[in-house]
Amino acid sequence: MKLSQSFSIVLCALITFAANATERDEFFWLGEMNKATAVINSGEGLLDKAVTPKIAKGIEDVILNGNKPGAKRPKKVIAFEPLLIKAAGIDVTMLHIGRSSQDMHATYRAAILRDEALELMVSLSDTMQALLSLAERNKTTIVPNYTNGVAAQPNSYAHYLLGFLSAFRRDAEKIENFYSRLNYCAMGTTVLNGTSWPLNRGKMAHYLGFKAPVENAYDAGQFKSNDDAVEFASILTSISLHVGTFIQDLSVQYAQPRPWILLQEGGENTYVSSAMPQKRNPGLMIRTRTNASRVISDAQQAVWLAHNIIPGMSDARNVQDSSRRVKETMTMLGQFRQVIAALKINPERALEELNLDWTASQEVADVFMRDYKLPFRVGHHIASEIVSYAKANGIKPCNFPYSEVKRIYEEVIKKEYPQGSPVCPMSETQFKDTLNPVKIIQNRKTTGGPQLTELDKSLANMEKSISSQIEWAKDNAAAISNALQRLDGDFQKILPRGDGKK
């Protein structure tokens, strides 16, 4: 597909962004907030321009020192400020007008979550691309699908994968929607209700790459950080549930003596039992499922930490907790991509599996109703009686005698639909075609179904969605980067000049 060629290029660019963002921790954002405060407040007349260069130099020194290998990078305002005082003297505390650790910490929590949401979108889109490529290769692979743990109907494997892709696309939409609520800046709200200083909150938000300031000052410090952590955890939960469902459905095959889908043996994929030589345990699948469960369980921590607390308590706001959950999710998605790459599908065995059972029996009832106007429930009873007789006598669909079809049809009609003719209108050829899994898929008419015309449309639409997701992540990453570059450019202008002039 066209996307697969351009995708890796864009992905590499975004991974580079993510790698650079590894140092965009609490210390980084405290430094950016101080830079923005110095630039804005000196321009607004809230900071004496006579001391601005010295203060700016102090900020720069603290940041440069913190960026040295092995240097301490304080995560809290109360630990960052003493470094500023040491570098620039007590005048540097003039930066503190109209702000508090409450709004500053709320700001870096949102900024860090922002980076992580973009990184998650890249990883999720990469996973969706792997599923989409697998679906492209299996448009005509017909496999059994299961409901309530029982073989239910034949389906195209590509259509099955598109079902999962649709679920993951909703997860991607959740990330985008979450980001639109997340991307607001708390700076300038101080503790609860703002300040008497006429701060330019809009300019601060834009310098830090946010869409706008948080509207309500009380919400900014008391509720929003909790809500952000809980909502993001719910997205991680949803992604993990979809991964876990896929792995569990795949695991069913490992209970069969002749599965139609397995992992390629060897390497990190499988391992031999220590006691039973015939076993090839799907270690990669087990690890992926374990990590999916770990993400889900860890994500619930966000809810419980936010539960039953008074406004403003910091229980649920820990950056490390949120970052750990994202890292766990990224690990799980990486393992899931390995699973997808290692899958070995046997179309012939899948078709054999379908023909061993009566997964096409619903089509018999549908044909009686569609072609011969028989009430569906009557046709359903005829098909059900055929299946019961077949299972009682060990008869497979391809071997079911047409004479028994006619007998069962006549008995059901006389009992349940006496106004109808007792002569079976379905020919032997049509009966066999009706039970053919391949023809069932080919004859589907429903929009969004597994027939090739619909599959091609769905695959193309999914390709566009994934491309759009990547562009969304790229654009938002660039918006943050551009904002920080503008801030740094303006900050450079207030630093002391090399010629000794201010």
C-alpha positions in Angstrom: 0.0 0.0 0.0 1.1 3.6 -0.6 0.9 4.4 3.1 3.4 1.7 4.1 6.2 3.4 2.1 5.6 6.9 3.5 4.6 5.8 6.9 8.0 4.7 8.0 9.5 8.0 7.0 6.9 10.0 9.0 7.2 7.5 11.8 11.0 8.0 12.0 10.5 11.7 12.2 8.1 11.4 15.0 10.2 8.9 16.9 13.0 11.5 16.6 10.7 14.0 18.2 9.8 11.5 20.9 13.5 10.8 21.6 14.2 14.5 21.9 11.2 14.7 24.2 12.7 12.3 26.7 14.3 15.3 28.5 11.0 17.2 28.3 10.4 16.3 31.9 9.3 18.4 34.9 12.6 20.2 35.0 12.5 21.1 31.3 9.0 22.6 31.6 9.8 24.5 34.8 12.7 26.1 32.8 10.4 26.9 29.9 7.8 28.5 32.3 10.5 30.6 33.8 11.8 31.7 30.4 8.3 32.6 29.3 7.6 34.5 32.5 10.8 36.5 32.1 10.0 37.4 28.5 6.3 38.2 29.0 6.5 40.1 32.3 9.4 42.2 31.2 7.5 43.1 28.0 4.3 43.8 30.0 6.2 46.0 32.5 5.7 43.6 35.4 9.4 42.9 35.7 12.0 45.6 35.9 14.0 45.6 32.7 17.0 46.7 34.6 17.2 43.3 36.3 15.8 41.2 33.5 19.1 40.3 31.8 20.6 39.1 35.1 17.4 37.0 35.8 17.4 35.6 32.3 21.1 34.6 32.6 20.3 32.9 35.9 17.5 30.9 34.2 19.8 29.9 31.4 22.6 28.8 33.8 20.2 26.6 35.8 18.9 25.0 32.6 22.3 24.4 31.2 23.6 22.9 34.5 20.6 20.6 34.7 21.2 19.4 31.1 24.7 18.2 32.0 25.1 14.4 32.2 24.2 13.1 35.7 23.1 16.5 36.9 20.1 16.9 39.2 16.9 18.0 37.6 14.5 19.1 40.3 10.8 18.3 39.6 9.2 20.8 42.0 9.1 24.6 42.0 10.2 24.6 45.6 13.4 22.8 44.7 14.0 24.6 41.4 13.7 28.2 42.8 16.8 27.9 45.1 18.9 27.1 42.1 17.6 30.3 40.5 18.4 32.3 43.6 21.9 30.8 43.7 22.5 31.7 40.0 20.9 35.2 39.9 20.3 36.4 43.4 17.1 37.2 45.3 15.8 39.5 42.6 15.0 36.3 40.6 12.1 35.7 42.9 10.3 38.5 41.1 9.5 35.8 38.6 7.1 34.4 41.2 4.6 37.2 40.9 1.1 35.9 40.2 2.1 32.2 40.1 2.3 29.2 42.4 3.6 25.6 42.4 -0.1 24.7 41.9 -0.5 26.3 38.4 3.1 25.5 37.4 2.9 21.8 38.3 -0.5 21.6 36.7 1.0 23.1 33.5 3.9 20.6 33.3 1.6 17.7 34.0 -0.5 18.7 31.0 2.6 19.3 28.8 4.1 15.9 29.6 0.8 14.1 29.0 0.6 16.0 25.7 3.9 14.6 24.5 2.9 11.1 25.7 -0.5 11.3 23.9 1.3 12.1 20.6 3.8 9.3 21.2 1.0 6.9 21.9 -0.8 7.9 18.7 2.3 7.1 16.7 2.6 3.6 18.3 -1.1 2.9 17.9 -1.1 4.0 14.3 2.0 1.8 13.7 0.1 -1.1 15.1 -3.0 -0.4 13.0 -0.7 -0.2 9.9 0.6 -3.7 10.7 -3.0 -5.0 11.0 -4.0 -3.3 7.8 -1.1 -4.8 5.9 -2.1 -8.2 7.2 -5.7 -7.6 6.1 -4.6 -6.6 2.6 -2.8 -10.0 2.2 -5.9 -11.9 3.4 -8.9 -10.5 1.6 -9.8 -13.9 0.2 -8.8 -16.0 3.2 -12.0 -17.5 4.6 -11.9 -18.4 8.3 -14.4 -19.4 11.1 -15.5 -16.6 13.5 -16.8 -17.3 16.9 -19.5 -15.9 19.1 -20.1 -17.0 22.7 -17.0 -19.2 22.4 -18.6 -21.3 19.6 -17.9 -21.4 15.9 -20.6 -19.1 14.4 -20.1 -18.1 10.8 -17.5 -18.0 8.0 -15.8 -14.6 7.4 -13.0 -13.1 5.4 -10.0 -12.8 7.7 -9.5 -9.3 6.3 -13.0 -8.4 7.4 -12.3 -9.8 10.9 -9.1 -7.7 11.1 -11.0 -4.6 9.9 -13.3 -5.1 12.9 -10.4 -4.7 15.2 -9.1 -1.8 13.2 -12.4 -0.1 13.6 -12.1 -0.5 17.4 -8.5 0.8 17.4 -9.7 3.8 15.2 -12.1 4.7 18.0 -9.2 4.6 20.4 -7.3 7.0 18.1 -10.3 9.3 18.0 -10.3 9.2 21.8 -6.7 10.3 21.9 -7.5 13.2 19.6 -10.6 14.2 21.6 -8.6 13.9 24.8 -5.8 16.0 23.4 -8.3 18.8 22.5 -9.4 19.0 26.2 -5.9 18.5 27.6 -4.2 21.2 25.6 -5.0 24.2 27.8 -2.5 26.0 30.1 -3.1 26.5 33.8 -0.3 29.1 34.2 -1.5 32.4 35.8 -4.3 30.8 37.8 -2.0 30.6 40.9 -3.7 28.5 43.6 -7.5 28.9 43.4 -8.8 32.1 41.9 -6.0 33.9 40.0 -4.0 36.9 41.1 -4.2 40.7 41.3 -1.3 40.9 38.8 -2.5 41.5 35.3 -0.8 38.5 33.8 -0.9 37.8 30.0 -2.2 34.3 30.3 -2.9 34.0 26.6 0.7 34.7 25.6 2.0 32.3 28.2 -0.2 29.5 26.8 1.0 30.1 23.3 4.7 30.3 24.2 4.3 26.8 25.8 2.5 25.4 22.8 -1.0 25.3 24.4 -4.2 26.2 22.5 -5.3 28.7 25.2 -5.4 29.2 29.0 -7.6 27.0 31.1 -10.8 29.0 31.4 -11.7 28.6 35.1 -8.9 29.3 37.6 -10.4 27.0 40.2 -10.8 24.1 37.8 -7.2 24.6 36.6 -5.6 23.6 39.9 -8.3 21.6 41.6 -10.0 19.3 39.0 -8.4 19.3 35.6 -5.2 17.4 36.4 -7.2 14.6 38.0 -9.6 14.5 35.1 -6.7 14.3 32.6 -5.0 11.4 34.4 -8.3 9.4 34.7 -9.4 10.1 31.1 -6.0 9.1 29.7 -6.0 5.9 31.8 -9.4 5.0 30.3 -7.9 5.3 26.8 -5.1 3.0 27.7 -7.6 0.6 29.1 -9.6 0.6 25.9 -6.5 -0.1 23.8 -5.5 -2.9 26.1 -8.9 -4.5 26.0 -8.8 -4.7 22.2 -5.3 -6.2 22.3 -6.3 -8.7 24.9 -9.4 -9.8 23.0 -7.3 -10.4 19.9 -4.8 -12.5 21.8 -7.5 -14.5 23.5 -9.2 -15.3 20.3 -5.9 -16.4 18.8 -5.2 -18.5 21.9 -8.3 -20.6 21.2 -6.4 -22.2 18.3 -3.7 -23.5 20.5 -6.2 -25.9 22.1 -6.8 -27.6 18.7 -4.6 -30.4 17.4 -4.6 -28.8 13.9 -4.9 -25.0 14.3 -5.5 -22.8 11.2 -3.5 -19.9 12.7 -0.3 -20.0 14.8 2.8 -18.1 15.6 5.9 -18.8 13.6 7.9 -21.1 15.9 11.2 -20.2 17.5 13.0 -17.1 18.7 10.9 -15.0 21.1 7.7 -16.3 19.7 7.4 -19.8 21.2 9.2 -22.1 23.6 9.2 -25.8 24.1 7.7 -27.3 27.3 10.2 -28.5 29.9 8.3 -31.7 30.3 6.2 -32.3 27.1 8.2 -32.3 23.9 5.3 -31.8 21.6 4.3 -28.5 23.1 5.2 -25.2 21.5 4.0 -22.6 24.0 3.1 -19.2 22.5 5.3 -17.2 24.9 5.0 -13.9 22.9 1.2 -14.1 23.0 1.3 -14.8 26.8 3.6 -11.9 27.5 1.5 -9.6 25.4 -1.7 -10.6 27.1 0.0 -10.3 30.5 1.1 -6.8 29.7 -2.4 -5.9 28.4 -3.8 -7.0 31.8 -1.1 -5.1 33.6 -2.0 -1.9 31.8 -5.7 -2.4 32.6 -5.0 -3.1 36.3 -2.6 -0.2 36.6 -5.0 2.2 34.8 -7.6 1.5 37.4 -5.2 3.0 39.9 -5.9 6.4 38.4 -9.6 6.1 39.2 -9.0 4.9 42.8 -6.5 7.6 43.5 -8.9 10.2 42.2 -11.8 8.7 44.2 -13.2 10.1 47.4 -10.8 13.1 47.8 -11.5 16.7 48.4 -10.7 19.2 45.6 -7.1 19.9 45.0 -5.6 16.8 46.5 -2.6 15.5 44.5 -3.2 11.8 44.9 -4.0 11.1 41.2 -1.7 13.6 39.6 1.7 11.9 39.9 3.6 12.3 36.6 5.5 9.1 37.2 2.3 7.1 37.5 0.9 8.4 34.2 4.2 8.0 32.4 4.6 4.4 33.7 1.1 3.5 32.3 2.0 4.9 28.9 5.3 3.1 28.9 3.5 -0.2 29.7 1.1 0.4 26.9 3.8 1.2 24.4 5.6 -2.0 25.4 2.4 -4.0 24.9 1.7 -2.5 21.5 5.3 -3.3 20.5 4.8 -6.9 21.5 1.4 -7.0 19.7 3.1 -5.8 16.5 5.5 -8.8 16.9 2.6 -11.1 17.3 1.0 -9.7 14.1 4.3 -10.1 12.2 4.7 -13.7 13.4 1.3 -15.0 12.5 1.1 -18.0 10.2 -2.3 -18.5 8.5 -3.3 -21.7 6.8 -6.3 -20.8 4.5 -6.8 -24.5 3.5 -7.0 -25.6 7.1 -9.4 -22.7 7.9 -11.7 -23.8 5.1 -11.5 -27.4 6.3 -12.5 -26.2 9.8 -15.5 -24.5 8.4 -16.6 -27.5 6.4 -16.3 -29.7 9.5 -19.0 -27.8 11.2 -22.3 -26.2 10.3 -21.3 -22.5 10.5 -23.1 -21.9 7.2 -26.5 -23.1 8.4 -27.9 -19.6 8.9 -27.6 -19.2 5.2 -30.0 -22.0 4.6 -32.7 -20.2 6.6 -31.9 -16.9 4.8 -32.2 -18.5 1.3 -35.6 -20.1 2.2 -36.8 -16.7 3.2 -35.1 -14.6 0.5 -35.7 -16.8 -2.5 -38.9 -18.7 -1.5 -40.7 -16.3 0.9 -40.7 -18.8 3.7 -41.0 -17.1 7.2 -37.6 -16.9 8.7 -38.5 -18.7 11.9 -39.8 -21.7 9.8 -36.7 -21.7 7.7 -34.6 -21.5 10.9 -36.3 -24.5 12.3 -35.7 -26.5 9.1 -32.0 -25.6 9.2 -31.8 -26.4 12.9 -33.4 -29.8 12.3 -30.8 -30.5 9.5 -28.0 -29.6 11.9 -29.4 -31.8 14.7 -29.8 -34.8 12.4 -26.3 -34.3 11.0 -24.6 -34.1 14.4 -26.5 -37.1 15.7 -25.4 -39.1 12.7 -21.9 -37.7 12.3 -22.6 -36.1 8.9 -20.6 -33.2 7.6 -22.1 -30.4 5.5 -20.5 -31.5 2.3 -21.9 -35.1 2.7 -25.5 -34.3 3.9 -27.9 -36.3 1.8 -30.4 -34.2 -0.2 -33.1 -36.8 0.5 -33.0 -35.9 4.2 -33.2 -32.2 3.3 -36.5 -32.9 1.5 -37.8 -35.1 4.4 -37.0 -32.6 7.1 -38.5 -29.8 5.0 -41.7 -31.6 4.6 -42.1 -32.5 8.3 -41.4 -28.9 9.5 -43.8 -27.4 6.9 -46.6 -29.7 7.8 -46.2 -29.0 11.5 -45.4 -25.3 11.5 -46.6 -23.9 8.2 -49.4 -26.0 6.8 -50.5 -23.4 4.3 -47.1 -23.9 2.5 -46.2 -26.5 0.0 -44.4 -29.6 1.6 -42.2 -29.9 -1.5 -38.7 -28.5 -0.9 -38.2 -25.7 -3.4 -34.4 -25.7 -3.0 -32.5 -27.9 -5.4 -29.7 -30.1 -4.4 -27.2 -27.9 -6.2 -28.5 -24.8 -4.5 -28.4 -26.5 -1.1 -24.7 -27.4 -1.5 -23.9 -23.9 -2.8 -25.7 -22.4 0.2 -23.4 -24.3 2.5 -20.3 -23.2 0.7 -18.4 -20.7 3.0 -16.6 -19.1 0.1 -19.8 -18.4 -1.8 -21.5 -17.1 1.3 -18.8 -14.4 1.6 -18.9 -13.6 -2.1 -22.7 -13.2 -2.0 -22.9 -10.8 0.9 -24.7 -7.6 0.0 -24.5 -5.6 3.2 -22.6 -2.3 3.3 -19.5 -2.9 5.5 -19.6 -6.6 4.7 -16.8 -9.0 3.8 -17.4 -9.1 0.0 -14.4 -7.8 -2.0 -16.1 -4.6 -3.2 -16.8 -3.6 0.4 -13.5 -4.8 1.7 -11.6 -2.7 -0.8 -13.6 0.4 0.3 -13.1 -0.4 3.9 -9.3 -0.9 3.5 -9.0 2.3 1.6 -10.9 4.2 4.2 -8.8 2.7 7.0 -5.6 3.7 5.2 -6.9 7.3 5.0 -7.7 7.2 8.7 -4.2 6.0 9.7 -2.6 8.5 7.5 -4.8 11.2 9.1 -3.8 10.1 12.6 -0.1 10.3 11.7 -0.5 13.8 10.2 -2.4 14.9 13.3 0.4 13.7 15.5 3.0 15.3 13.3 1.1 18.6 13.1 0.7 18.8 16.9 4.3 17.9 17.6 5.4 20.6 15.2 3.1 23.1 16.8 4.7 22.5 20.2 8.2 22.6 18.8 7.5 25.8 16.9 6.0 27.5 20.0 9.1 26.6 22.0 11.4 27.8 19.3 9.6 31.2 19.3 9.9 31.3 23.1 13.6 30.5 22.9 14.2 33.2 20.2 12.5 35.8 22.3 14.3 34.7 25.5 17.6 35.1 23.7 16.8 38.7 23.2 16.6 39.4 26.9 19.8 37.7 27.8 22.9 40.0 28.5 24.6 41.0 25.3 28.2 39.9 24.7 29.4 43.5 24.3 28.5 44.2 28.0 25.5 46.3 27.1 22.0 45.4 28.2 
